């Protein structure tokens, strides 16, 4: 399953979440994480999206746990959106929907 995480105008929150994910041993073990794009803000190292490739339900659960921990560490909920590319199974969809992830509109429409 391919995911992209984008900031809805808060690139700092996206960068913080990226670093949060990279520091989570369970997430790093179960997903490939990278960044893409340039925000054009002139800041060195700025990016527009975080891309994740997750191949197991455990990886999805680890993402959910990481998101919940990150969200609890913030005063306000960061304005991030997770979009899903490509097909996904009924089990993957159920795992996604059972978590409080900031999913984009494609997640509820099914992937197969």
C-alpha positions as semicolon CSV with decimal commas, in nm:
position;residue;x (nm);y (nm);z (nm)
1;X;0,000;0,000;0,000
2;X;0,137;0,338;-0,103
3;X;0,053;0,639;0,112
4;X;0,132;1,007;0,083
5;X;0,108;1,245;0,375
6;X;0,067;1,611;0,296
7;X;0,048;1,929;0,499
8;X;-0,252;2,148;0,452
9;X;-0,047;2,466;0,473
10;X;0,167;2,358;0,770
11;X;0,493;2,225;0,626
12;X;0,657;2,248;0,969
13;X;0,407;1,996;1,108
14;X;0,475;1,767;0,811
15;X;0,849;1,786;0,870
16;X;0,799;1,717;1,242
17;X;0,581;1,415;1,168
18;X;0,836;1,286;0,917
19;X;1,109;1,301;1,182
20;X;0,870;1,144;1,434
21;X;0,813;0,852;1,194
22;X;1,186;0,813;1,123
23;X;1,258;0,790;1,496
24;X;0,994;0,520;1,555
25;X;1,174;0,187;1,531
26;X;0,853;-0,007;1,464
27;X;0,748;0,223;1,179
28;X;1,093;0,217;1,020
29;X;1,099;-0,162;1,044
30;X;0,760;-0,203;0,875
31;X;0,754;0,077;0,614
32;X;0,969;0,255;0,360
33;X;0,956;0,629;0,426
34;X;1,076;0,908;0,195
35;X;1,006;1,269;0,111
36;X;0,923;1,431;-0,222
37;X;0,885;1,774;-0,375
38;X;0,996;2,116;-0,267
39;X;0,770;2,366;-0,102
40;X;0,943;2,654;-0,277
41;X;0,972;2,825;0,058
42;X;1,343;2,877;0,014
43;X;1,421;2,666;0,319
44;X;1,690;2,406;0,274
45;X;1,544;2,056;0,295
46;X;1,180;2,163;0,256
47;X;0,943;1,905;0,103
48;X;0,576;1,877;0,008
49;X;0,486;1,518;0,094
50;X;0,601;1,220;0,294
51;X;0,566;0,895;0,100
52;X;0,525;0,559;0,271
53;X;0,517;0,208;0,134
54;X;0,354;-0,032;0,379
55;X;0,311;-0,399;0,295
56;X;0,155;-0,541;0,612
57;X;-0,129;-0,482;0,853
58;X;0,133;-0,447;1,125
59;X;0,281;-0,156;0,932
60;X;-0,058;0,013;0,918
61;X;-0,104;-0,040;1,291
62;X;0,240;0,108;1,356
63;X;0,147;0,414;1,150
64;X;-0,173;0,455;1,354
65;X;0,016;0,430;1,682
66;X;0,278;0,680;1,562
67;X;0,007;0,925;1,449
68;X;-0,178;0,898;1,782
69;X;0,143;0,959;1,977
70;X;0,241;1,252;1,756
71;X;-0,106;1,406;1,782
72;X;-0,105;1,376;2,162
73;X;0,229;1,557;2,174
74;X;0,076;1,866;2,009
75;X;-0,154;2,131;2,153
76;X;-0,354;2,148;1,829
77;X;-0,413;1,863;1,584
78;X;-0,169;1,913;1,294
79;X;-0,343;1,972;0,959
80;X;-0,205;1,667;0,779
81;X;-0,384;1,444;0,528
82;X;-0,302;1,083;0,440
83;X;-0,392;0,978;0,085
84;X;-0,379;0,623;-0,047
85;X;-0,259;0,535;-0,396
86;X;-0,336;0,211;-0,570
87;X;-0,550;-0,084;-0,470
88;X;-0,582;-0,214;-0,117
89;X;-0,749;-0,515;0,037
90;X;-1,059;-0,526;0,254
91;X;-0,834;-0,609;0,551
92;X;-0,616;-0,304;0,485
93;X;-0,922;-0,080;0,451
94;X;-1,065;-0,215;0,777
95;X;-0,732;-0,152;0,953
96;X;-0,721;0,205;0,820
97;X;-1,079;0,282;0,915
98;X;-1,034;0,145;1,268
99;X;-0,769;0,407;1,342
100;X;-0,808;0,779;1,391
101;X;-0,590;0,871;1,092
102;X;-0,645;1,196;0,895
103;X;-0,745;1,012;0,577
104;X;-0,815;1,186;0,248
105;X;-1,138;1,122;0,055
106;X;-1,001;0,827;-0,146
107;X;-0,978;0,603;0,160
108;X;-1,353;0,574;0,211
109;X;-1,423;0,497;-0,155
110;X;-1,234;0,167;-0,166
111;X;-0,923;0,076;-0,356
112;X;-0,996;-0,238;-0,550
